[in-house]
Amino acid sequence: MLLAFPALLSIINPLGGAFIFLGATGNVSHDMREHLAKWVAIHGFLLLNVSLYMGAYVLEFFGISMPILRVAGGIVITASGWNLLHSDEKPDPTVAVELAGDRPPSQMAFYPLTMPLTTGPGTISVAISLGTNHRKQGLEGLLTFVLAASLTTATICLLIYVMYRSSDRIAGAIGPTGTTILLRLSAFLLFCIGIQVFWNGLHELLGTLFIDANART
């Protein structure tokens, strides 16, 4: 728990994500925003647990390495952060129309609010990295891992729900200027996280390339 909670919390960043969530749902009612926040937390909980328990097996089945996942995830996160960083302060009307459609909140909340803005590829890659440890443990270690992982993901997703459902109130408390500043800072932080995730994967790939080159020589 002491390892997983800060690792996942730092990359998810519910407080910073609340302002991004508010910017993406600026034209919907407060009640609809609460429903969306609930389903973002539910989807996030499912994604985190699937990544922790099954992510490594899925990667093995498709022959995808962790460095490749980090590179791909870093590109997606960087693109999302860049778009948010350079978006207008007013909500995108196309997003508002999509959110105001006839679809239930459970469907509207998944893309892009849950994936990739809240629990995107960077979060999934971190969760998969944490989850690879449980395969090396016995039954007692597996049960301990499941308990600790469930408590960690439940706590983080509860924070996501509380922050997201209160995003308009938080924005009202700090004012329009403060909201704009925090939204831009959150978008820039998301952009930096994407670059970091991309670099971590690229660094591992380049290290493997150099090792193979040295082995051949």
N, C-alpha and C positions, 0 to 999 in steps of 0.2 A: 504493500500500500504506500509506504513512504517513497518508493521508487516510482510507481505508476501515477499516483495522484499529481505530484508537481509536473511530471513529464507531460501528461495529457492536458492538465489545466493550463499550462503555459502556452501550448499551441492552440487550444480551443479558445481561451480568453473570453469567458462569457460576458464580462463587462464591456470589452471593446466590441465584441460581436453584437451586443444589444443595439449599439448605434448603427451598425451596418444593417441589422434586422429592421430597425425603425426606418432607415432610408429606403429599404426595399419594399416596405409595407406602408408607406406614408399616406396613401390614399384610402386605406381601409379603416373600418370602425374599430373602436377599442375592443369590443367583444370579439370581433373576428381576429384581431391581433392576439388576444388571449388564447383562442382556439388554435391558431397557428403556432404560438409558442409552446402549447402543450404537445402538439404533434411533432414539432421539431425536437423536443426533448425525448419523446418516445422513439422517433426514428433514430436519433443520435444514440440512445441507449442500445437499440438493436444492432446498429452498425458497429459500435464499439465492442460489444460482446461477441458478435460474429467474427470480427477481426481478431480478437484476443484468442478465441477458442478454435477457429477454423481457418483463419487467414493463411497460416503457414502451409496447411494442407492444400488449400486452393492454389497457392503459388506453385507448389511442387507439381500439382496435377497439370497446370498449364505451362510449366517450365519457365516461370518468371522469377528472376532473382530479386532480392531486396534492393540492390543498387538501381536496377531498372525501375522498380516501383517508386523509389525516391525521386529519380530523375523525372519520371512522368508526373508524379504528384507535385513536384516542385514547379513544373511548367504550368500546371493547371492553377495552382495557388497563386503563382506570380501573375498570371493573366487576370485572375479574379481581382487581386489587389490593385493591379494597374488600372483596370476598368473602373473600379470604385474610386480610386484616387483621382481620376480625371473625369468622373461623371459630374453632371450638373447637381446643384444643391437641391433642386426640386425633384421629386420622384419621377421616374420614367413612366409616362402614361401607358406604355405597352405593358409594363409590369403591373400597374394598377388594374388595367383591364383584365389581365390574366388572373389576378388574385380575386377580382370581383365576379368571376364567372360562376357557372353552375356546379363546378366540381366541389366535392367536400374538402374541408380543411386538411384531412389526412393525406390527400393527393397533392394539394397545392403546396403543402409544407415541405415535401421531400426535395424537389428541385426548384430553384437553387438554394432555398433557405437552409436545408439540412446538408445537402451535398451539392456544391463543395464549400459553401460559406461557413458552416459550423463544424461539421465533422468531415472534412474533405480528405483528399489523398494523403496529405501530410499527417493528419491525425491517424488515419488508417495504417500508414506505414509504421508509426510509432507504436500503435497497438499491436500490430503483428510482431514487431521486434520484441515487445514485452511478452507476448504470448508464446514465443518459441521456447521460453524457459520451462514451461510446464511439461513439455514432452520428455524432459530429462529427469523427471521426478517420479517417485512411486505414488501409490494410491493416496497415502496420507498427505504428501506434498501436493498432489493434484487437488484434493479437497480444500486444502489451505489456499491454494491459488484461486480456485473458483470463488471461495468466500471473500477473499481480499479483492479480487477483480470485480465482483458484483457490487461490493460496498463502494469501491472507487468509482465505477461507472454510474451507479445510482446517485452518488453525491454530486458528481460533476453535472449530470443531466438535470438534477434538481436545481442547481445553480443556474443552468441555462434557462430553465423554465421561469424561475423567479426574475432573472435579469431581463429576459425577453418580454415577458408579460408586463413588466414595469418600465419598459424602454421609453414610452411616451411620458411617463411621470418623471423619470430621471432626466429626460431632455427638458421638460418643463421646469424642473428645479434649477438646472444650470443655465437655462436661457438659450436663445437661438445661436448666439455667438459661440458659447461653450459647446453646444451640440455640433456645430460645424467644425470646430477645432478638433474635438474628440473623434468625430467621424473621419476626418482626414488622417488623424494620427493612427486610428485603428486600421484604416485602409493601407497606410504606409507600413504599419507593423505586419499586416498580412502579406504585403509585397516582400518585406524582408524575410519573413518566415519561408515564403516560397523559394526565395533565392538560397536560403540556408539549406532547405531540404534538397533542392536541386544540386547544390554544391557537394553535400554529403554523399549523394548517390554518384555524382560524377567523380569525386575523389576516390571512391571505392573502385569504380570501373577503371580509372587510370592506373590505380595501384595494381589491379589485376593484370592490366596490359603490360606494365613494366616488369612484373614478376614473370609473366610468360616470355617476354623478350629476353630477360636475363637467363631463364632456364634454357632457352634455345641456343644462346651463345655459350 
